[in-house]
Amino acid sequence: MAIVELVMPKMGESIMEATILRWHKKPGDHVKVDETVLEIATDKVDSEVPSIAEGEIAEILFSENDVVPVGTVIARINTNAEAGADTAPAAPVTTEPKFTAASVPMAAVPAEAAPAPAAGGTRFYSPLVLTIAQQEGVSFAELEKIHGSGTEGRVTKKDILQYVTNRKEGKVPAEVITSAAPAPAAAAAQRPAATPATVVSPTYSGNVEIIEMDRMRKLIANHMVMSKQVSPHVTSFAEADVTNMVKWRDRMKGEFEKREGEKLTFTPLFIEAIVKCIKRFPLINCSLDGDKIIIKKDINVGMATALPSGNLIVPVIKYADQLNLVGITKQVNGLANAARNNKLKPEDTQNGTFTLTNVGTFGSLMGTPIINQPQVAILAVGAIKKRPVVIETEQGDSIAIRHMMYLSMSYDHRIVDGSLGATFLTAVAQELENFDPKRGI
């Protein structure tokens, strides 16, 4: 029989693993080409994984809620299921679903690296389970006693998190905890780590409500912590008089919507200014690979967007340097609407090279944003406020009411020095200040 191996697909730069949310097929089910086999999730977006061959699901290698490295075989499809039993066996063909032709290749993690054996035991544990065990002080002895709901009784993320919750609530016998060996280390190291002799459950006083983080919030939290640990953040600030831009938009937005069928917000105008400045300072548009600086020739601007759940996602305007204001506006509005309606596709959040976040949308004057890895900079724009300011005229200085806005940019100090970061930010502010009030649409 011919066996095709379905692998965890590449979902974009910096995405090294994905969580299996739901299997749509089970062993023995028939599947057609492009028919959905399972749903997966990353810290960027949820997605469906289609079949890359027609046949019968021969084997499913991971359970729901398992976290699987990119490139790992997750299922096998028998493409000759209808053939007789005497069909000659063939070597498995490993194939991966193609979400987009622009997918960025990533180093695949071998399938053998996904499960890790417990020291002194016969069960296998994924790197995620071992990491959670280390963080929560769960020993190998305790892991051995946890009932696994995964394939062949394997402990899943859901199992160990439930065990940790039960232990905090006192539902686990004390002798199981106190007699435990040291906690397991991360999967790569496989070394026991010291753990306190007793586990002290946190106590809460007063009138409190405890809310469990949803899956995306946990992923976002991990991504933010990782970014702060990886990149030494520096934040610079600038102020811009955006009066000309505000008045031009107020005057043109009605005509723009009538002609183009799109609402004209400030976001496309911010992106337009950022793109012009990135062309002047290309080192801002890069990433770091060890001691190599990867300068990106494409300018793909991500825009932080709030989801209905309150979580944040960053859809990307691809090739923003090749779009005019109308094109940028259509991209911005289309991606924002897709995010609000949970219609974003995996490729919509891939390959960003620089990120814009508008903290002014929520009334903030300024912010200190966290870099969206593996990028090296993120720019925040604050609320536009009318203020009395000193302006220079041919007749001398005078005080006038102007539309003012603060800008802030966090950047990776390993690559972007203060001089470059401050110069770039000042250039963006000047680009907004020098907005041509007589320009057309």
N, C-alpha and C positions, 0 to 999 in steps of 0.2 A: 504494500500500500504506500501511497505518497503522503507524507506528513508535512504540513506547513506550520511553522512556529510563529505565533503571534507574540510580538514583544511590546514592552512598555514604550510608547512612542516618544520622540523628542518633542518637547512642548515649548522650546525657546531657550535662549541663553540664560544661564544661571539656574535653570530648573533641572535638578538632579534626581528627583524622585516624584512620585505621585501616589495618592491614596485611592484605592479601589472602593468606590461608593456602592456599586450594585452590579451584579452579573445579570444580564438579560437572557443568557443562555446557560444551559447545564450540560454535562457530558451526555452524549447521545442525541442532542438536539441537532436538527439540520439548520445550516446557516447559508445565506446567499452572500455574494460579493457586495460589500458596502452596507450590509445589514449590521445594525448595532449589536455588539457582543457584550459590552460592559460600559459603565460610566466611571470616569476617574475625576480626581480633583487635585489641583495644585494650589499654591498660595496666590496664584494669578486668576485662575478661572476653572470652572467645571466644564467637562467635555465628554462626548461620547466617542468610543473607540469602535470603528467599523471593522468588519471582517475583510481580509485581503484575499480570500479564496472561498469558493463554494465547496461545501462538504459537510462533514459531521464533526461536532465538537468531541474530540477524542479524550482530552484531558484538560482540567483546569488546575493550575498550580498554586494559586493564591486565593485567599478568602476575602470577603468584604471587610473593609476597614484596614486591610494590610497596606503598609507603605512599601512601595516597590521601586528600586532604582531604575532609571532610564536605561533601556537596552536589555533588560532582563526578560526572558521568555515567561509569559504569563498564561499561555494556553497553547494547545496543539490541535490542529484541524486535519482530519483525515479526508483528503480530497477524492479518494477512491473507495469511499465507504460502501458504495453500491456494487463494487467489484467482488468477485469470488474470493474465498479464503486463501486460494492458492496464488493470489497475486504476489509477485515478488516484492519484498520490502525495499524501500528506498531510503536514502539518507534524508533526514529532516532538512527542510529549506526554511531558513529564518528570514522572515519578511516583516516589515514594519509599516503600519498605516501612515500615509502621507497626508498631513493636514494642510500643508501649504508648500509650494515650491520654494519659498523663501526661508524655510526652516533652517536654523543655524545648526550645523553639525556639532555634536557634543561627544565627549569620550564616554562610550558605553561602559557600564559596570558589569562585569561578568556575572552570569547567573549564580555561579558558585559563591559569589561574595555576599549574596542577599541573606541567606540564613547563616547564623553563627552558632556553633555548638557551645553549650554551657560547660564550664570547667567541671570535670568530675561527674558529668551527667550524660544522658543519652538523648535528651531532647534538644531541639534546635530552636534558636531564638533570633528574630530579626534584629538588625542594628538599632531600629527605633525602640523595640521592647527593651533591649539591653541599656540603651541610653536613659529611658524613663526609669528603669530599675535603679540605675546608679544615682540619678537625681533624687529619687524618692527613698533611697536607702533600703531597697528591697534586695535581699541576699539571694544567692543561688539556691540555698535551701528552701527559701520561700517560693522562688520561681518554680521549683520542682513540684510544689504542692498546689500551684494554681491550675485550675481546670481550664484547658484550652478549647476554644470553640472553633479554631481554625482547622485546616486540612490536617488529618492524622493527629488531631489533638494538639496542634501547635497553638501557643499562646499568642493572641493578637493584641494590638494596641488597646482595643476595647476591653479585653480581659484584664490586662494589668492595671489600666486606669480604674476599672471597677474594683479590683483588689485593693488598690491604694485608698479609694474612697471608703471601702468597708473597714480597712484598718484604722483610718482616721476616726471612723464612727464607733470603733471598739467592737466590731463584729468579727475580728480575727483573734483567736486565742493568743494570749500574751506569750505563752511558751514557744509558739511558732516564731515570734518576732525576736525574743531575747536570746533564743538558742541559735539564731541564724549566724551564718558565716558572714564575712565582710561583703559589702555590696559589689556587684559586677561593674567592671569598667566599661567604657565604650567599646563597640564591636571591634574597632580597629586595633585597640591596644590589648583587650582581653586580659587585663590585669585586675585583681581584686583591689577595691578601694576601701579605706577605713570608714567605718560608719559608727555612729554613737551606739552605746550598749542598749539604750532605750529610745524609743521614738515618742516624742512629745507632740501630741496633737494640738493644733492652734486653738485658742479660745477666743470667743467673741463676746463682748459685753454690750449691754444696751439693746435697743430695738433694731435688729439688723435683718436684711434679706440677702440670702446667698444665691447668686445666679451663676450657673455653669457657663463658661465660655463656649460659644459655638465653634464649629470646626474652622471656619475662615478666620475668626478672631484669634484663635490659637496660632494659625499659620502666620497671620500678620504679625503677631507678637514675636514669634520666633524669628521672622525675617527682620524685624526692626532691631532686635537684640543682636542678631548676627551682623547687621550693618554697622552698628556702633562698635562692635568688637573688631571688625575687620578694618574699618576706615577711621583714621584719626580725623574727626570732624572739626572744621573751622567755619565760622559763620561771619559773613560781612554784611553790612547794611548800607542802604542808600535811600535817598528821597528824590521823588520826581514830581514835577509840576505837569500834570496831564490834562490841563484845562483845554488845550486845543483838541486833544483826542476825544475828550468827553463831549465837547460842543459839536464836533464833527459827527460823532455817532448819533447824538440826539437829533441832528438835522437830517442824517441820511438813513436811519434805521427803517423808517416807514417806506421809503422808496426801495431800499434794499430788499425788504420782505416782499413787497409787491412784485418786484422784478425777478427775484431769485427764489421766492417761496421759502426763504430761511430767515430766522430771527438772527440779527446781528448783535452778538454779545461782545464783551471786552476780550474774551479769551483768544479769539483769532488775531486780534490786534497785538496782544502780548506775544503770541507765538511768532507772528510776523517779525516783531522787533528782535526776539531771541534768535531767530534763524539768521538774520542779517549780522548779528554780532558773533555767532558761532563761526560764520564764514571768515571773520576777521581773526578769531582766536580759536583755531581748530583743536588745540590741546584740551579744551573744555569738553569736546565731543569724543571721549575715548574711554577705555577701560584698562585695567591692569591684569596681566597674566604673569604671576611671579615677578621677575624683574624686567618684563617686557611691557612696553606701553603700546596698546593697540588703538591707533587713531582711526576712528570710523569716518569713512568718506560719505556715507549716507547720513543725513540729518533726520532722525526719527524722534519726534518730540512726544513724550508721554504727558498726559494731563491727569492728575489725580482727580478721581470722580467718586462722589459718595453714592453708595448703593442704598436701596430702600431699607435694608437691614441696619444701616448706620455704619457698616464696614466700608472700607475704601478699596478701590481698584484703579489701575492705571492703564487705560487704553492708549494706544499709540497712533499718532498721525504719521504715517510712513511717507518718506521722501518729502518732508515739509518744505524743503528748499526749492522744490520743483512746482509748488502750488502757488497760485495767486491768492488774494484775500478771499475770493468767492470759493475757491477750492478748499482752502483751509477751513472756512466756515462750514461748508457742507460736511467735511470730515469730522469736525468738532461736534456738530449737532447730531450727526448720525451715530457716532460712538457714545455720546452722552445719553441719547435715547435708548440705545441698545443696552447700556449699563443699567439704566433705570428699570428696564423691562426684563432684565436677566437674559438678554439675547446675544451677549458678546460671544464671539467665536475664539478659539485658542489663539489664532493668528492675530487677533485684535490687540492682544497684550504682549506680543513678542517683539524683540529686537529694538526696544527703545534705547536711545543714546543720550538723552537729556530729559529731565522731567520738570514740568511746571505745576505748582500747586497754588491755588487761589484761596488763601486763608481769609481773605476779605469777604468771601461769600458768607462766612459765618460771623462777620462783624469784627474780626480781629484786625488790629492795625498792622501787626507784623508777626512773624513766627520764626522758629529755628527748625526747619524741616530736616528729616533724616534721609540720607542719600538712598536712592533706590538702586541697590546693587544689581549688576556690576558696574553701573555708571559711576562717574566721579563728581557729579554736581547736581544740585536740585535748587531751583529758584522759586521763591514764594513771593506773591504779591498780596499786599494788604488792602484793607477797605479804602476806597476813595472818599476823602473828606474835604469839605470846604473849610479853608482856614485863611486868616489874614497873614500875608507874607510880604516881605520886602522885594520889590522888583526894580530892575534897573531900566530906565528909559533915557531918551535923549535929553530930557529935561532934568534928569537926576533921579535919585531913589524916591520911590513912593510905596505906599502900602495899598495892597489890593486883595480882594477876595479871590482865591484860586483853588482849583481842585488839586489836592495834594495826595500822594500815595507813597507809602514806604515799600521798599523791596529788600528782601534778604536772600542770601544764597549760602547754602552749606556746601562745602567741597572737601574732597579727599586730599589731605595735606601731604600724602605720600607723592602725589603727582602735581597737584595744583598748589603753588606757593601763594602767599598772601598777596603779592604784587599782581599776579595774573588773576586771582579770584576777584580782588577789588577792582582791577581795571576792567574786567569783563562786566561786572555788575554795574559799574559806572557807565560803561558804554550802552548797556540796555536802558538805563535810566535816561541817558541823553537822547537815545533813539526815540523814546516815548515823549520826551519833552519837545523834541524838534519835529513832532508829527505835523505834516502839512495839512492845514485846515482847509485848503482849496482843492485837495485831491479828489478824484472821482472814485467811483466804487471799484 
